Amino acid sequence: MTQMTQLHTPKASRNQETGRLSFMSPVSPSGARVRAGGGAGTLPRRSLLVVSAAALSLSVTAPAALAAPSPTTSPTATPPAQMSTLGGARLGMPGTQVNLAPGVPVLPKGLTARSWIVSDAESGQVLAAHNAHWALPPASTLKMLFADTVLPRFPKDTRYKVAPADLKGMGEGSSLAGIKEGVTYSVRDLWLGVFLKSGNDAVHVLSAMNGGVRRTVEDMQKHAEELQALDTRVVSPDGYDAPGQVSSAYDLTLIARSGLQKKDFRDYCSTVSAKIGATEIRNTNRLLAGDSDVPVYPGIAGVKNGNTTHAGATFTGVAERGGKVLLVTVMNPEKHDHNEVYKETAKLFDWGFQAVGKVNPVGELVPPRSAATAGSTSGASPRQSPGAGGGTGAKATASAPAVSGSSGVGTALAIAGGLLVLLGGGAFLVNRRWPLPDLMRRRSRP
């Protein structure tokens, strides 16, 4: 078994995503939460539908988006007074943004994260948010952007021999997947190391294949701009703490939504365990794999966790229940209990599944720039930003400040044919039902 190591020194920024996991059911179906030994379950295949770019166009937002604030490495406990308004004016306001109305559940108690957002992955509606555009250190959730940028460039059966130079430059205390110099790996092996073990070694090897760390950082920044993830500043491809490296809950949600439209991305981020060579690895996403104090979340299907000294704990997750698919991002809970980021994420998922279809949105997830441009040139008409009004009877509130081991199982978000972003004809293609498909299979526990 590859041993993940973490160095804890006063001068080192630690990646803290490793640790012993309970052996729990790999994937949970929608329904009651399950702990170790949960039974098998499947979800039916749902249909793909097209969402018009007009419904997601940037033109629907309220006033023009403000520029992202200057990034900082050590964020204070107070969000900036002025944040981006991309996706709706309410999303640029500090504090909690939600539209209260009869029948809408109250937000859960005990939320301590500096920033969070709950959104409908299908429609792009933001159901509620707290400092959504606050630019904060992202930790390894930034690996979602790395994957969305680099993953399409190399077939997964491509094999690569690791050179000593490929593993140079990793931050002290980095989380590792056990990638060794002189050993030949498939691209699939490397991506499993990225998603399951958050391995910075696997990131650096894939970056070397992509032309080096510097080029990869540039590619990631360009892709972030294409996705309109404009709060994001990339310095290191693995998310390791670096001066000026930031993202936001809003941006990480945009990035996850883009990545989840790629079949391989879905397969990797929803895999619970796999083998790299003879070494078995297990996903460090506690909502997916479970832990002693965190049950496998019902309907969970990825996406990515992170934890460093400056970022604290960060997480973006996707889950399905009752035909609805939600994305939740949580950044840096101020409460430092074990697995707190997952506990707060689960609370927000629970609220979101109760609220979706009842609560008026406070904003929206914008489409990629090229999709928005295609929509505007095809005659899409603007509509009022969902964050601009609360609807009849609504009360807006804003509070103050592996190649031979995964066996195709343990995945929750794989679907034949995959999902695509169609950049022509004015359509931004998403899976309207975004199912946890019939590939959501469970294997018997040893």
Backbone torsions as a table, in degrees:
resi	resn	phi	psi	omega
1	MET	NA	128.2	176.5
2	THR	-64.6	131.2	-179.2
3	GLN	-95.4	119.6	176.5
4	MET	-79.5	132.7	-177.6
5	THR	-117.2	147.1	176.0
6	GLN	-134.9	124.3	175.8
7	LEU	-94.8	136.2	-179.6
8	HIS	-121.8	97.2	177.9
9	THR	-128.2	153.1	-177.9
10	PRO	-58.7	-27.2	-175.6
11	LYS	-96.1	-4.3	-175.0
12	ALA	-105.3	142.5	170.9
13	SER	-89.4	124.0	-174.2
14	ARG	-97.4	137.2	163.3
15	ASN	-85.1	126.7	-170.5
16	GLN	-116.5	31.2	-174.2
17	GLU	-89.5	-2.3	-177.9
18	THR	-91.2	174.1	177.1
19	GLY	142.4	163.4	-177.8
20	ARG	-72.8	133.6	178.2
21	LEU	-110.8	146.0	169.4
22	SER	-67.7	149.9	175.5
23	PHE	-86.1	105.3	-173.9
24	MET	-126.6	165.9	-179.5
25	SER	-53.3	134.7	-173.6
26	PRO	-66.0	-36.3	-177.6
27	VAL	-141.9	140.9	178.9
28	SER	-110.0	134.3	172.7
29	PRO	-72.9	165.3	174.9
30	SER	-61.9	143.3	-178.3
31	GLY	134.0	-150.2	-178.0
32	ALA	-66.7	148.1	175.8
33	ARG	-62.6	148.1	-179.9
34	VAL	-123.3	146.3	173.0
35	ARG	-107.2	-168.1	-174.7
36	ALA	-51.9	138.6	176.8
37	GLY	85.9	13.0	179.1
38	GLY	-62.5	153.8	-175.8
39	GLY	-79.2	172.7	-177.6
40	ALA	-75.8	159.6	178.2
41	GLY	-167.4	154.4	177.0
42	THR	-135.7	161.0	174.0
43	LEU	-121.4	148.2	-177.6
44	PRO	-73.0	155.7	175.5
45	ARG	-71.4	137.5	178.3
46	ARG	-110.4	169.2	-177.0
47	SER	-89.8	157.5	174.2
48	LEU	-95.3	136.6	175.9
49	LEU	-129.6	159.6	-179.6
50	VAL	-101.3	131.7	174.6
51	VAL	-103.7	124.5	-178.9
52	SER	-63.8	143.2	175.9
53	ALA	-62.6	-23.5	177.9
54	ALA	-61.5	-31.8	-178.3
55	ALA	-77.2	-15.1	-177.1
56	LEU	-121.5	3.9	-173.3
57	SER	-61.2	148.2	178.1
58	LEU	-60.8	-21.6	-178.5
59	SER	-66.3	-14.2	-178.8
60	VAL	-81.3	-11.5	-177.5
61	THR	-71.9	162.0	177.2
62	ALA	-71.9	-149.9	-173.2
63	PRO	-48.7	158.5	-177.1
64	ALA	-52.4	142.3	-175.8
65	ALA	-64.2	138.8	175.9
66	LEU	-81.2	156.1	176.4
67	ALA	-66.5	148.3	178.5
68	ALA	-65.4	146.0	179.2
69	PRO	-67.7	160.4	178.3
70	SER	-60.5	129.3	-176.5
71	PRO	-71.0	149.5	175.2
72	THR	-129.2	155.3	-179.2
73	THR	-86.6	-37.6	-178.4
74	SER	-114.1	90.6	-175.2
75	PRO	-68.2	146.2	174.0
76	THR	-83.1	176.6	179.6
77	ALA	-81.6	-0.7	-177.8
78	THR	-113.4	124.3	178.6
79	PRO	-69.6	156.4	177.0
80	PRO	-64.4	149.4	-179.2
81	ALA	-68.1	-28.2	-178.2
82	GLN	-121.1	118.4	177.3
83	MET	-126.7	168.8	178.7
84	SER	-57.8	144.9	175.1
85	THR	-106.6	16.0	178.7
86	LEU	-59.5	128.0	-177.6
87	GLY	93.4	-4.5	179.7
88	GLY	137.7	143.6	-176.2
89	ALA	-60.6	-34.6	-178.4
90	ARG	-62.2	-30.6	-177.3
91	LEU	-72.0	-15.3	176.9
92	GLY	-91.4	-1.5	-179.0
93	MET	-88.7	141.2	175.2
94	PRO	-71.4	153.4	179.4
95	GLY	91.3	-173.7	-175.8
96	THR	-84.1	133.0	179.6
97	GLN	-118.2	117.2	177.6
98	VAL	-157.2	147.1	177.6
99	ASN	-99.1	110.2	179.1
100	LEU	-86.6	139.4	179.0
101	ALA	-159.6	162.8	177.1
102	PRO	-55.1	133.1	179.5
103	GLY	90.7	-9.9	179.3
104	VAL	-90.7	124.7	-179.2
105	PRO	-67.2	150.8	176.2
106	VAL	-73.8	154.4	178.1
107	LEU	-66.1	150.3	-178.7
108	PRO	-66.6	152.8	176.5
109	LYS	-82.3	161.5	173.4
110	GLY	80.6	19.7	176.0
111	LEU	-83.8	120.6	-175.8
112	THR	-118.8	-1.6	-176.7
113	ALA	-63.4	145.3	177.7
114	ARG	-66.7	-29.0	-178.6
115	SER	-151.8	141.6	173.4
116	TRP	-157.6	162.9	179.7
117	ILE	-153.3	140.5	176.2
118	VAL	-121.3	124.4	-176.7
119	SER	-140.4	156.8	176.1
120	ASP	-86.6	115.3	-176.0
121	ALA	-66.2	-24.8	-177.7
122	GLU	-79.0	-55.0	-174.9
123	SER	-87.9	-20.6	-175.2
124	GLY	84.0	2.7	179.1
125	GLN	-69.5	135.0	174.0
126	VAL	-90.0	114.1	-175.1
127	LEU	-78.6	-35.6	178.0
128	ALA	-164.8	157.7	-177.8
129	ALA	-157.0	158.9	176.5
130	HIS	-139.2	109.2	-178.6
131	ASN	52.5	50.4	-170.1
132	ALA	-59.6	-33.5	-176.5
133	HIS	-102.9	17.0	178.2
134	TRP	-70.4	117.7	-179.0
135	ALA	-78.0	112.7	-174.9
136	LEU	-131.4	158.3	174.7
137	PRO	-59.4	131.5	-173.0
138	PRO	-93.1	-15.5	-171.8
139	ALA	55.8	-147.7	-170.7
140	SER	-76.1	-1.5	170.1
141	THR	-62.5	-20.5	177.0
142	LEU	-66.0	-18.2	177.0
143	LYS	-62.7	-21.5	174.1
144	MET	-61.8	-41.8	177.9
145	LEU	-67.2	-40.2	176.5
146	PHE	-57.5	-47.6	-178.5
147	ALA	-66.9	-43.8	-178.6
148	ASP	-63.5	-28.0	179.7
149	THR	-81.9	-46.5	-168.0
150	VAL	-98.1	-29.9	-172.7
151	LEU	-53.6	-41.3	-177.6
152	PRO	-69.1	-8.1	-170.2
153	ARG	-86.5	-17.9	-175.4
154	PHE	-132.4	124.1	175.1
155	PRO	-57.3	142.5	-172.5
156	LYS	-68.4	-17.8	178.1
157	ASP	-91.4	1.3	174.4
158	THR	-61.9	138.2	-179.4
159	ARG	-112.2	143.4	-173.7
160	TYR	-142.6	132.4	177.1
161	LYS	-92.7	124.6	-174.5
162	VAL	-75.8	125.7	175.9
163	ALA	-92.9	153.3	179.6
164	PRO	-54.0	-38.3	-177.9
165	ALA	-65.1	-24.1	-177.5
166	ASP	-64.6	-26.8	-175.4
167	LEU	-100.4	7.9	178.3
168	LYS	-80.4	152.0	171.8
169	GLY	87.9	5.3	177.1
170	MET	-74.5	144.7	-179.7
171	GLY	-67.8	149.2	179.7
172	GLU	-64.4	134.3	-178.3
173	GLY	82.8	12.5	-178.9
174	SER	-60.4	145.2	169.3
175	SER	-71.1	141.6	-171.9
176	LEU	-129.4	147.9	175.0
177	ALA	-99.7	0.1	179.1
178	GLY	84.5	24.1	178.8
179	ILE	-72.7	132.2	-174.5
180	LYS	-116.8	143.2	176.0
181	GLU	-67.3	147.3	-180.0
182	GLY	82.8	-6.2	-179.6
183	VAL	-100.2	142.7	178.6
184	THR	-96.7	128.6	-179.5
185	TYR	-123.7	154.0	169.0
186	SER	-81.3	158.4	175.7
187	VAL	-60.5	-35.3	176.8
188	ARG	-59.7	-44.8	176.6
189	ASP	-54.5	-46.4	-176.0
190	LEU	-65.1	-41.1	179.9
191	TRP	-68.9	-34.2	173.6
192	LEU	-61.6	-38.8	176.3
193	GLY	-64.0	-35.8	178.8
194	VAL	-68.6	-49.5	-171.9
195	PHE	-80.4	-39.8	-175.1
196	LEU	-83.4	-45.3	-176.2
197	LYS	-104.7	1.5	-177.7
198	SER	51.9	40.3	-172.2
199	GLY	-73.1	114.9	175.2
200	ASN	-67.3	-26.6	176.4
201	ASP	-64.5	-42.3	177.8
202	ALA	-65.7	-38.1	176.8
203	VAL	-61.5	-44.6	-177.4
204	HIS	-67.7	-35.1	177.4
205	VAL	-67.5	-44.7	177.2
206	LEU	-64.2	-34.9	176.4
207	SER	-64.8	-39.4	176.8
208	ALA	-62.0	-40.7	176.8
209	MET	-63.1	-30.0	-177.6
210	ASN	-86.0	2.9	178.8
211	GLY	110.0	4.7	177.5
212	GLY	113.0	164.9	-177.7
213	VAL	-63.0	-44.8	-176.8
214	ARG	-61.0	-46.8	179.5
215	ARG	-64.4	-38.8	-179.2
216	THR	-64.2	-41.4	176.6
217	VAL	-60.5	-43.4	178.3
218	GLU	-62.5	-43.0	179.0
219	ASP	-62.5	-41.7	179.8
220	MET	-64.2	-41.4	179.7
221	GLN	-64.1	-41.1	177.9
222	LYS	-64.2	-39.9	-179.9
223	HIS	-68.9	-37.6	175.9
224	ALA	-59.3	-41.6	178.9
225	GLU	-65.8	-38.2	177.0
226	GLU	-63.2	-37.3	179.5
227	LEU	-78.7	-5.0	-174.6
228	GLN	65.9	28.6	172.3
229	ALA	-85.3	73.2	-166.4
230	LEU	-86.4	-5.8	173.4
231	ASP	-84.3	-9.4	-169.8
232	THR	-88.4	131.6	173.2
233	ARG	-126.4	120.1	-175.4
234	VAL	-99.4	127.7	175.7
235	VAL	-119.5	-37.9	-179.6
236	SER	-129.8	135.9	-175.1
237	PRO	-69.6	-17.8	-175.8
238	ASP	-97.0	-2.9	179.8
239	GLY	85.3	1.0	178.2
240	TYR	-59.0	140.8	-176.8
241	ASP	-51.1	129.4	178.3
242	ALA	-150.0	144.7	179.8
243	PRO	-55.3	127.9	176.5
244	GLY	84.9	-4.8	-179.2
245	GLN	-84.2	116.0	-176.8
246	VAL	-145.0	162.3	168.0
247	SER	-151.7	-173.0	-180.0
248	SER	-137.2	163.9	176.7
249	ALA	-59.0	-38.8	178.4
250	TYR	-62.7	-49.0	-178.1
251	ASP	-63.5	-44.1	-179.0
252	LEU	-61.9	-32.1	176.9
253	THR	-70.3	-42.2	174.6
254	LEU	-58.0	-44.4	-177.6
255	ILE	-64.6	-45.5	179.0
256	ALA	-61.5	-42.6	-178.9
257	ARG	-61.6	-38.9	176.5
258	SER	-67.6	-47.6	-178.7
259	GLY	-60.6	-38.1	-176.7
260	LEU	-69.3	-7.3	174.1
261	GLN	-86.8	3.9	176.7
262	LYS	-111.0	126.0	-174.3
263	LYS	-58.6	-46.6	-178.1
264	ASP	-62.7	-39.5	176.5
265	PHE	-57.6	-48.0	179.9
266	ARG	-61.7	-42.6	-179.8
267	ASP	-60.9	-47.6	-176.9
268	TYR	-67.0	-46.9	-172.9
269	CYS	-72.0	-15.4	-179.6
270	SER	-106.0	5.5	177.9
271	THR	-81.5	129.5	-177.3
272	VAL	-85.6	-43.4	179.3
273	SER	-148.1	153.9	-178.3
274	ALA	-161.0	176.4	175.9
275	LYS	-118.7	137.6	167.9
276	ILE	-110.4	105.1	-171.2
277	GLY	66.3	-124.6	178.7
278	ALA	-96.0	0.1	-175.1
279	THR	-96.6	124.5	176.7
280	GLU	-88.2	134.5	177.5
281	ILE	-122.8	156.9	-176.0
282	ARG	-133.3	143.1	-175.9
283	ASN	-66.4	135.9	179.5
284	THR	-89.3	3.7	172.8
285	ASN	-75.7	106.7	-173.0
286	ARG	-67.9	-29.4	177.9
287	LEU	-71.0	-22.4	178.7
288	LEU	-91.1	-41.1	-175.0
289	ALA	-103.6	-17.1	179.1
290	GLY	84.4	161.9	174.2
291	ASP	-155.7	176.2	-173.4
292	SER	-59.4	-32.5	-178.0
293	ASP	-114.9	8.6	179.4
294	VAL	-134.7	113.9	176.2
295	PRO	-73.5	156.7	171.6
296	VAL	-59.6	127.8	-175.7
297	TYR	-76.9	136.0	-178.8
298	PRO	-62.5	124.2	178.4
299	GLY	81.3	8.3	-177.5
300	ILE	-67.6	146.6	-177.6
301	ALA	-144.8	33.4	-176.5
302	GLY	112.7	-172.8	24.6
303	VAL	-117.8	-65.5	-173.1
304	LYS	-152.4	142.0	177.8
305	ASN	-111.4	166.7	177.3
306	GLY	-158.6	156.7	177.8
307	ASN	-166.9	115.4	174.1
308	THR	-136.8	173.6	-177.1
309	THR	-58.5	-48.9	-175.2
310	HIS	-83.4	-33.1	-177.5
311	ALA	-80.7	-24.5	-167.9
312	GLY	69.3	-155.8	179.2
313	ALA	-90.2	136.0	178.0
314	THR	-133.8	153.1	-178.7
315	PHE	-162.8	138.1	167.0
316	THR	-122.0	130.2	179.9
317	GLY	-131.0	156.4	174.7
318	VAL	-129.2	138.5	-179.4
319	ALA	-148.7	154.4	179.8
320	GLU	-124.1	140.1	175.4
321	ARG	-154.2	129.4	176.3
322	GLY	58.2	33.8	179.5
323	GLY	82.3	0.0	177.5
324	LYS	-106.5	140.9	179.3
325	VAL	-120.6	123.4	-178.2
326	LEU	-117.2	149.4	170.7
327	LEU	-113.7	133.6	176.2
328	VAL	-129.9	131.0	172.8
329	THR	-121.5	133.5	179.2
330	VAL	-129.6	131.3	-178.1
331	MET	-125.6	121.0	167.5
332	ASN	57.8	69.3	172.2
333	PRO	-60.3	136.6	179.1
334	GLU	-78.5	-19.2	172.5
335	LYS	-82.2	127.5	-171.0
336	HIS	-105.2	30.7	175.1
337	ASP	-66.2	158.2	179.2
338	HIS	-57.9	128.7	177.8
339	ASN	60.5	27.9	-176.8
340	GLU	-59.7	-37.8	-178.0
341	VAL	-61.4	-35.3	178.6
342	TYR	-74.7	-36.4	179.5
343	LYS	-65.2	-41.7	178.6
344	GLU	-70.5	-36.0	176.0
345	THR	-62.1	-43.9	179.5
346	ALA	-61.8	-39.7	177.3
347	LYS	-61.1	-41.8	-178.7
348	LEU	-71.3	-36.5	172.9
349	PHE	-60.2	-47.6	-179.7
350	ASP	-57.1	-45.9	178.6
351	TRP	-62.7	-45.7	-176.7
352	GLY	-60.4	-41.8	179.9
353	PHE	-68.8	-27.4	174.9
354	GLN	-77.7	-31.0	-172.5
355	ALA	-92.1	-27.6	-174.4
356	VAL	-59.6	133.6	-175.8
357	GLY	88.2	-9.8	179.5
358	LYS	-115.4	-36.4	-174.9
359	VAL	-90.9	137.8	173.6
360	ASN	-75.7	132.7	-175.8
361	PRO	-67.0	156.7	177.1
362	VAL	-103.5	-0.3	-179.5
363	GLY	174.2	-166.2	-179.5
364	GLU	-150.5	160.4	172.7
365	LEU	-86.4	120.9	-177.5
366	VAL	-78.4	154.4	177.1
367	PRO	-79.5	168.9	172.3
368	PRO	-56.9	155.5	-177.1
369	ARG	-57.7	-44.2	-177.1
370	SER	-65.1	-34.6	177.1
371	ALA	-70.3	-40.1	178.6
372	ALA	-64.9	-39.0	178.2
373	THR	-64.7	-43.0	178.4
374	ALA	-61.6	-39.1	179.7
375	GLY	-65.3	-40.7	-177.7
376	SER	-71.1	-33.7	-179.5
377	THR	-78.5	-15.4	-179.7
378	SER	-95.2	10.2	174.2
379	GLY	92.0	17.9	178.7
380	ALA	-64.7	135.8	-179.1
381	SER	-95.8	142.5	-179.9
382	PRO	-72.6	155.6	172.9
383	ARG	-133.0	167.6	-177.2
384	GLN	-67.8	141.2	177.1
385	SER	-61.0	137.2	178.2
386	PRO	-66.5	-15.1	177.9
387	GLY	-87.8	-3.8	-173.9
388	ALA	-87.3	-18.1	-178.5
389	GLY	-142.6	165.0	-176.6
390	GLY	-112.1	-5.4	-178.3
391	GLY	80.7	166.1	-179.1
392	THR	-62.7	128.5	176.8
393	GLY	79.2	0.9	-177.5
394	ALA	-88.5	147.5	177.5
395	LYS	-121.8	113.3	179.9
396	ALA	-79.3	135.1	178.5
397	THR	-126.9	145.2	174.7
398	ALA	-142.7	108.5	-178.7
399	SER	-80.6	157.7	-179.5
400	ALA	-70.1	178.4	180.0
401	PRO	-54.2	NA	NA
402	ALA	NA	156.0	-177.3
403	VAL	-50.0	-42.2	-174.5
404	SER	-129.0	45.0	-177.9
405	GLY	-155.2	-26.2	-176.0
406	SER	-76.9	-23.7	173.6
407	SER	56.9	16.0	178.2
408	GLY	71.0	15.1	-179.5
409	VAL	-117.7	169.0	-177.7
410	GLY	75.3	16.5	176.1
411	THR	-108.9	146.4	-174.4
412	ALA	-120.3	-13.2	-175.4
413	LEU	-133.5	55.4	176.5
414	ALA	-115.8	139.8	-179.8
415	ILE	-147.3	136.1	-176.6
416	ALA	-56.4	131.8	179.5
417	GLY	90.9	-26.9	178.2
418	GLY	70.1	-177.6	178.0
419	LEU	-119.4	147.9	-174.5
420	LEU	-129.1	156.9	167.0
421	VAL	-98.5	115.0	179.5
422	LEU	-92.0	114.9	-173.5
423	LEU	-97.4	13.5	176.7
424	GLY	-127.8	162.3	175.6
425	GLY	72.3	11.6	174.5
426	GLY	74.1	21.0	-178.1
427	ALA	-120.2	135.4	172.5
428	PHE	-107.0	105.8	-170.5
429	LEU	-81.3	120.7	170.5
430	VAL	-132.0	163.0	177.3
431	ASN	-83.0	107.0	-174.3
432	ARG	-61.2	-30.9	178.7
433	ARG	-101.2	-18.2	177.2
434	TRP	33.5	66.4	-168.9
435	PRO	-74.5	156.0	158.1
436	LEU	-89.0	104.2	-161.6
437	PRO	-80.8	-171.4	179.2
438	ASP	-70.7	-8.4	172.0
439	LEU	-77.7	-2.3	175.5
440	MET	-76.8	76.3	-177.2
441	ARG	-101.4	158.7	179.7
442	ARG	-120.4	141.2	175.5
443	ARG	-105.4	154.0	178.8
444	SER	-68.8	143.7	-178.3
445	ARG	-79.9	144.8	178.6
446	PRO	-67.3	NA	NA
